[in-house]
């Protein structure tokens, strides 16, 4: 990017920063403070963990978390010149709350990564990484809100957001796989972003054209749901057999999206064809999923013992809850909420149906309705606007 404003003044509305170098120095000072605070937290956690458990395990955690925190800080440091609204805009005079929260998210991912390659031998080692990554997932929504509300949206924030999302979807899935919470095939999604970026760079180096992508808010929606799913899967609340099946269902639409995007940037899929795919999904695929899911559930109820749940009273309540969720999805009445509740019920109660082809059908259909929405012929698509909107805009 050409830095044509080096000699120009920099203003953020609250005062004039004399030049580009002064603004960079000011942000570097702020970043140094954040780096030191992060290192202090790492060292404090190391000491506490060493006294509470073992110094060897604490040292492994510190090394892994420290390397990830170092990457987060180095990546941010090298891109401070992007802390501007557009390529032609002047630099902001500080990092802003959006970027600070994004750096906190990177720190939470680093803390999560410290627990990789070790067995969770205590409740502390089981719950703490789940808490750290859950906070990172929540901050993914809050940092953009803070940037827009404070009028501090920046190219730097966008760069950090994408990179830390991709980093988190490598670290957290590796942790979930090691504890048996998701299927190892989910790593295909973890690698997809890096393969996609490598492919773009290769086309650029070869002088091949790179066509622009059609605007599609579904990309952001799918990425957000992946972080939410992995965060939930890390907690010891849902049956790991169910979350392993669900992880494959969560992964497939994202992989399909990467393939569609790649065909677009290569010029092999036109904008019109991409729009046709979206229309087909909304008009036929998503309504068809609703019918398939409800028909499969009803068939499961008719099969003796298919929904054998613990406790007679609990069995009745869960059956009614499952039917309620099925009704929401069939009518398209807050269908995303119905799909979410259905998946939680299945993960909590784990009926025998889930171990069958019927159960796979129910889980895959519910996951895809949660990700994509209920489509056409829906009474009330509650949640669709919320997942697509940019908070604070």
C-alpha positions as CSV (number, residue, x, y, z in Angstrom):
1,X,0.0,0.0,0.0
2,X,1.4,3.4,-0.9
3,X,1.9,5.6,2.1
4,X,1.3,8.9,0.3
5,X,0.4,10.7,3.5
6,X,3.8,10.5,5.3
7,X,4.3,14.2,5.2
8,X,0.7,15.2,5.9
9,X,-1.0,16.1,9.1
10,X,-3.1,13.4,10.9
11,X,-6.3,14.3,12.6
12,X,-8.9,12.3,14.5
13,X,-11.3,15.1,15.2
14,X,-9.9,15.6,18.7
15,X,-6.6,17.2,17.8
16,X,-4.0,17.4,15.1
17,X,-1.1,14.9,15.1
18,X,1.8,16.6,13.4
19,X,2.9,13.8,11.1
20,X,2.8,10.1,10.2
21,X,5.9,9.2,12.3
22,X,4.4,10.8,15.4
23,X,1.2,8.9,15.1
24,X,3.1,5.6,14.6
25,X,5.2,6.3,17.7
26,X,2.2,7.1,19.7
27,X,0.5,3.8,18.7
28,X,3.8,1.8,19.3
29,X,3.9,3.2,22.9
30,X,0.3,2.1,23.5
31,X,1.0,-1.3,22.0
32,X,4.1,-1.7,24.2
33,X,1.9,-1.2,27.3
34,X,-0.6,-3.9,26.0
35,X,2.3,-6.3,25.4
36,X,3.7,-5.8,28.9
37,X,0.3,-6.3,30.4
38,X,-0.2,-9.5,28.5
39,X,3.3,-10.8,29.5
40,X,2.5,-9.9,33.1
41,X,-0.7,-12.0,32.9
42,X,1.2,-14.9,31.4
43,X,3.9,-14.9,34.1
44,X,1.3,-14.5,36.9
45,X,-0.7,-17.5,35.5
46,X,2.5,-19.5,35.2
47,X,3.4,-18.9,38.9
48,X,-0.1,-19.7,40.1
49,X,-0.3,-22.9,37.9
50,X,3.2,-24.0,39.0
51,X,2.3,-23.8,42.7
52,X,-1.2,-25.3,42.2
53,X,-0.1,-28.2,39.9
54,X,3.4,-28.8,38.5
55,X,6.1,-26.5,37.2
56,X,6.6,-28.7,34.2
57,X,3.0,-28.4,33.0
58,X,3.0,-24.7,33.8
59,X,6.2,-24.3,31.8
60,X,4.7,-26.0,28.8
61,X,1.6,-23.8,29.1
62,X,3.7,-20.7,29.3
63,X,5.9,-21.6,26.3
64,X,2.9,-22.3,24.0
65,X,0.8,-19.3,25.2
66,X,3.8,-17.1,25.0
67,X,4.6,-18.0,21.4
68,X,1.0,-17.3,20.4
69,X,1.0,-14.0,22.3
70,X,4.2,-13.1,20.5
71,X,2.6,-13.8,17.2
72,X,-0.4,-11.7,18.0
73,X,1.8,-8.7,19.1
74,X,4.3,-9.0,16.2
75,X,1.5,-9.2,13.6
76,X,-0.1,-6.1,15.1
77,X,3.1,-4.2,15.3
78,X,4.0,-4.8,11.7
79,X,0.6,-3.4,10.5
80,X,0.1,-0.3,12.6
81,X,0.3,1.7,9.3
82,X,-3.2,0.2,8.5
83,X,-4.8,2.0,11.5
84,X,-6.9,4.2,9.2
85,X,-10.5,4.1,7.9
86,X,-9.4,3.8,4.2
87,X,-6.2,3.6,2.3
88,X,-6.5,7.3,1.5
89,X,-7.4,8.4,5.1
90,X,-5.0,9.8,7.7
91,X,-3.9,7.6,10.6
92,X,-5.8,7.5,13.8
93,X,-3.8,8.8,16.7
94,X,-4.4,5.7,18.9
95,X,-5.4,2.0,18.5
96,X,-9.0,2.6,19.5
97,X,-11.3,0.4,21.6
98,X,-12.2,-1.9,18.7
99,X,-8.5,-2.8,18.1
100,X,-7.9,-3.1,21.9
101,X,-10.7,-5.6,22.2
102,X,-9.4,-7.5,19.2
103,X,-6.0,-7.7,20.8
104,X,-7.7,-8.9,24.0
105,X,-9.3,-11.6,21.8
106,X,-5.9,-12.6,20.5
107,X,-4.7,-12.8,24.1
108,X,-7.6,-15.1,25.0
109,X,-6.7,-17.4,22.0
110,X,-3.1,-17.4,23.2
111,X,-4.2,-18.5,26.7
112,X,-6.4,-21.2,25.1
113,X,-3.4,-22.4,23.1
114,X,-1.4,-22.9,26.2
115,X,-3.5,-26.0,27.0
116,X,-2.7,-27.8,23.7
117,X,-0.9,-31.1,23.7
118,X,-1.6,-32.0,27.4
119,X,-4.2,-34.1,29.1
120,X,-6.8,-32.2,31.1
121,X,-6.0,-33.9,34.4
122,X,-7.9,-31.4,36.6
123,X,-11.1,-29.5,36.4
124,X,-9.0,-26.4,36.1
125,X,-7.4,-27.7,32.9
126,X,-10.9,-28.7,31.6
127,X,-12.9,-25.5,32.2
128,X,-10.3,-22.8,31.9
129,X,-9.5,-23.2,28.1
130,X,-13.3,-23.4,27.4
131,X,-13.7,-20.1,29.3
132,X,-10.9,-18.4,27.5
133,X,-12.1,-19.3,24.0
134,X,-15.7,-18.5,24.9
135,X,-14.5,-15.0,25.9
136,X,-12.6,-14.8,22.5
137,X,-15.8,-15.8,20.7
138,X,-17.9,-13.1,22.5
139,X,-15.2,-10.5,21.8
140,X,-15.5,-11.3,18.1
141,X,-18.9,-9.6,18.2
142,X,-18.0,-6.8,20.6
143,X,-14.8,-5.5,18.9
144,X,-16.6,-4.5,15.7
145,X,-19.4,-2.9,17.7
146,X,-16.9,-0.8,19.7
147,X,-15.0,0.3,16.6
148,X,-18.2,1.4,14.8
149,X,-19.7,3.1,17.9
150,X,-16.5,5.1,18.5
151,X,-16.1,5.9,14.8
152,X,-12.8,4.1,14.8
153,X,-13.3,1.3,12.2
154,X,-10.0,0.7,10.4
155,X,-8.2,-1.5,7.9
156,X,-6.0,-2.7,10.8
157,X,-9.1,-3.9,12.7
158,X,-10.3,-5.8,9.7
159,X,-6.9,-7.4,9.2
160,X,-6.6,-8.4,12.8
161,X,-10.1,-9.7,12.9
162,X,-9.7,-12.1,10.0
163,X,-6.2,-13.3,11.1
164,X,-7.3,-13.9,14.7
165,X,-10.5,-15.7,13.6
166,X,-8.3,-18.0,11.5
167,X,-5.8,-18.5,14.3
168,X,-8.6,-19.3,16.8
169,X,-10.1,-21.8,14.4
170,X,-6.8,-23.7,14.4
171,X,-6.0,-23.5,18.1
172,X,-9.5,-24.3,19.6
173,X,-10.3,-27.2,17.2
174,X,-7.0,-28.8,17.9
175,X,-7.8,-28.6,21.6
176,X,-11.3,-30.0,21.0
177,X,-10.0,-32.8,18.9
178,X,-7.4,-33.8,21.5
179,X,-10.2,-34.1,24.1
180,X,-12.5,-36.0,21.8
181,X,-15.1,-33.3,21.4
182,X,-15.0,-32.9,17.6
183,X,-14.0,-35.0,14.6
184,X,-10.5,-34.7,13.3
185,X,-11.9,-33.9,9.9
186,X,-12.7,-30.5,11.2
187,X,-9.1,-29.6,10.6
188,X,-10.0,-29.3,6.9
189,X,-11.8,-26.1,7.8
190,X,-8.9,-24.9,9.9
191,X,-6.6,-25.3,6.9
192,X,-9.1,-23.9,4.3
193,X,-8.4,-20.2,5.0
194,X,-4.6,-20.6,4.7
195,X,-5.0,-22.7,1.5
196,X,-7.3,-20.1,0.1
197,X,-4.8,-17.3,0.9
198,X,-1.9,-19.3,-0.5
199,X,-3.9,-19.9,-3.7
200,X,-4.6,-16.1,-4.1
201,X,-0.9,-15.3,-3.6
202,X,0.1,-18.0,-6.1
203,X,-2.3,-16.5,-8.8
204,X,-0.9,-13.1,-8.0
205,X,2.7,-14.3,-8.5
206,X,1.8,-16.0,-11.7
207,X,0.1,-12.8,-13.1
208,X,-3.3,-14.5,-13.3
209,X,-6.4,-12.4,-12.9
210,X,-8.2,-12.3,-9.5
211,X,-11.8,-11.5,-9.9
212,X,-13.7,-9.7,-7.1
213,X,-16.1,-11.7,-4.9
214,X,-19.8,-11.0,-4.8
215,X,-20.9,-9.4,-1.5
216,X,-22.3,-12.2,0.8
217,X,-23.0,-11.6,4.5
218,X,-23.2,-15.4,4.9
219,X,-19.4,-15.6,5.1
220,X,-19.3,-13.6,8.3
221,X,-22.3,-15.5,9.7
222,X,-20.7,-18.9,9.1
223,X,-17.4,-17.8,10.6
224,X,-19.2,-16.5,13.7
225,X,-21.2,-19.8,14.2
226,X,-18.0,-21.8,13.9
227,X,-16.4,-19.9,16.8
228,X,-19.6,-20.3,18.8
229,X,-19.8,-24.0,18.2
230,X,-16.2,-24.7,19.1
231,X,-16.6,-22.7,22.3
232,X,-19.7,-24.7,23.3
233,X,-18.1,-28.0,22.4
234,X,-15.1,-27.3,24.6
235,X,-17.3,-27.0,27.7
236,X,-18.0,-30.4,29.3
237,X,-21.8,-30.0,28.9
238,X,-22.8,-31.8,25.8
239,X,-22.3,-35.4,24.8
240,X,-19.0,-35.6,22.8
241,X,-20.5,-38.3,20.5
242,X,-23.1,-35.7,19.4
243,X,-20.6,-32.8,19.1
244,X,-18.3,-35.0,16.9
245,X,-21.1,-35.6,14.5
246,X,-22.2,-31.9,14.6
247,X,-18.7,-30.7,13.9
248,X,-18.7,-32.4,10.5
249,X,-22.1,-30.8,9.8
250,X,-20.8,-27.3,10.9
251,X,-17.7,-27.7,8.7
252,X,-19.2,-28.7,5.4
253,X,-21.1,-25.4,4.5
254,X,-17.9,-23.4,5.2
255,X,-15.8,-25.7,2.9
256,X,-18.5,-25.4,0.2
257,X,-18.3,-21.6,0.6
258,X,-14.6,-21.6,0.2
259,X,-15.0,-23.7,-3.0
260,X,-17.6,-21.2,-4.4
261,X,-15.4,-18.2,-3.5
262,X,-12.4,-19.8,-5.2
263,X,-14.3,-20.5,-8.4
264,X,-15.4,-16.8,-8.3
265,X,-11.9,-15.4,-7.9
266,X,-10.7,-17.7,-10.7
267,X,-13.5,-16.5,-13.0
268,X,-15.0,-19.9,-13.3
269,X,-18.2,-19.0,-11.5
270,X,-20.0,-15.8,-12.6
271,X,-21.8,-13.5,-10.2
272,X,-25.1,-14.5,-11.8
273,X,-24.3,-18.2,-11.1
274,X,-23.4,-17.4,-7.5
275,X,-26.7,-15.6,-7.1
276,X,-28.5,-18.5,-8.6
277,X,-27.0,-20.9,-6.0
278,X,-28.1,-18.6,-3.2
279,X,-31.7,-18.5,-4.6
280,X,-31.8,-22.3,-5.0
281,X,-30.8,-22.6,-1.4
282,X,-33.4,-20.2,-0.1
283,X,-36.2,-21.4,-2.3
284,X,-35.7,-25.2,-2.2
285,X,-32.8,-26.5,-0.1
286,X,-33.6,-24.8,3.2
287,X,-37.4,-25.5,3.0
288,X,-36.5,-29.1,2.0
289,X,-34.3,-29.4,5.1
290,X,-37.2,-28.4,7.3
291,X,-39.5,-31.1,5.9
292,X,-36.7,-33.7,6.0
293,X,-35.9,-33.0,9.6
294,X,-39.5,-33.1,10.8
295,X,-40.3,-36.2,8.9
296,X,-37.2,-37.9,10.3
297,X,-38.1,-36.9,13.9
298,X,-41.7,-38.1,13.6
299,X,-40.4,-41.4,12.2
300,X,-38.0,-41.7,15.2
301,X,-40.9,-41.2,17.6
302,X,-42.9,-44.0,15.9
303,X,-40.0,-46.4,16.3
304,X,-40.1,-48.0,19.7
305,X,-37.2,-47.0,21.8
306,X,-35.8,-44.6,19.2
307,X,-36.0,-41.8,21.7
308,X,-35.3,-43.7,24.9
309,X,-34.4,-41.0,27.4
310,X,-33.5,-41.3,31.1
311,X,-36.4,-41.0,33.5
312,X,-40.2,-41.2,32.7
313,X,-41.0,-37.6,33.6
314,X,-37.9,-36.3,31.9
315,X,-38.7,-38.4,28.9
316,X,-42.1,-36.8,28.5
317,X,-40.7,-33.3,28.9
318,X,-37.9,-33.8,26.4
319,X,-40.2,-35.4,23.9
320,X,-42.5,-32.3,24.1
321,X,-39.5,-30.0,23.8
322,X,-38.2,-31.9,20.7
323,X,-41.7,-31.6,19.1
324,X,-41.8,-27.9,20.0
325,X,-38.5,-27.3,18.3
326,X,-39.6,-29.4,15.3
327,X,-42.8,-27.2,15.0
328,X,-40.7,-24.0,15.0
329,X,-38.5,-25.3,12.2
330,X,-41.4,-26.7,10.1
331,X,-43.3,-23.4,10.2
332,X,-40.2,-21.3,9.9
333,X,-41.2,-19.5,13.1
334,X,-37.9,-18.5,14.7
335,X,-36.5,-21.6,13.0
336,X,-32.9,-20.8,13.9
337,X,-33.8,-20.7,17.5
338,X,-35.7,-24.0,17.2
339,X,-32.6,-25.6,15.5
340,X,-30.3,-24.4,18.3
341,X,-32.6,-25.7,21.0
342,X,-33.0,-29.0,19.3
343,X,-29.2,-29.5,19.1
344,X,-28.7,-28.6,22.7
345,X,-31.4,-31.1,23.7
346,X,-29.8,-33.8,21.6
347,X,-26.4,-33.1,23.1
348,X,-27.7,-33.1,26.6
349,X,-30.1,-36.1,26.5
350,X,-28.4,-38.2,23.8
351,X,-31.2,-40.4,22.7
352,X,-30.5,-43.7,21.0
353,X,-31.7,-42.3,17.7
354,X,-28.6,-40.2,17.4
355,X,-26.5,-43.3,16.8
356,X,-28.4,-44.1,13.6
357,X,-28.7,-42.8,10.1
358,X,-31.9,-41.1,11.3
359,X,-29.9,-39.3,14.0
360,X,-27.3,-38.1,11.6
361,X,-30.1,-36.8,9.4
362,X,-31.6,-34.8,12.2
363,X,-28.3,-33.4,13.4
364,X,-27.1,-32.4,9.9
365,X,-30.5,-30.8,9.0
366,X,-30.6,-28.9,12.3
367,X,-27.1,-27.6,12.0
368,X,-27.6,-26.4,8.4
369,X,-30.9,-24.7,9.3
370,X,-29.0,-23.0,12.2
371,X,-26.3,-21.8,9.8
372,X,-28.3,-20.9,6.7
373,X,-31.8,-20.1,8.1
374,X,-35.1,-21.6,7.2
375,X,-35.5,-20.0,3.8
376,X,-38.6,-19.3,1.9
377,X,-42.1,-20.1,3.2
378,X,-41.1,-19.0,6.7
379,X,-43.6,-17.3,9.0
380,X,-41.0,-15.3,11.0
381,X,-37.2,-15.6,10.3
382,X,-36.2,-14.4,13.7
383,X,-32.5,-14.1,14.1
384,X,-31.7,-13.7,10.4
385,X,-31.3,-9.9,10.7
386,X,-29.4,-10.2,13.9
387,X,-26.7,-12.6,12.6
388,X,-26.2,-10.5,9.4
389,X,-26.2,-7.0,10.9
390,X,-23.1,-5.1,11.9
391,X,-23.6,-4.0,15.6
392,X,-23.1,-0.4,16.2
393,X,-23.3,0.6,12.5
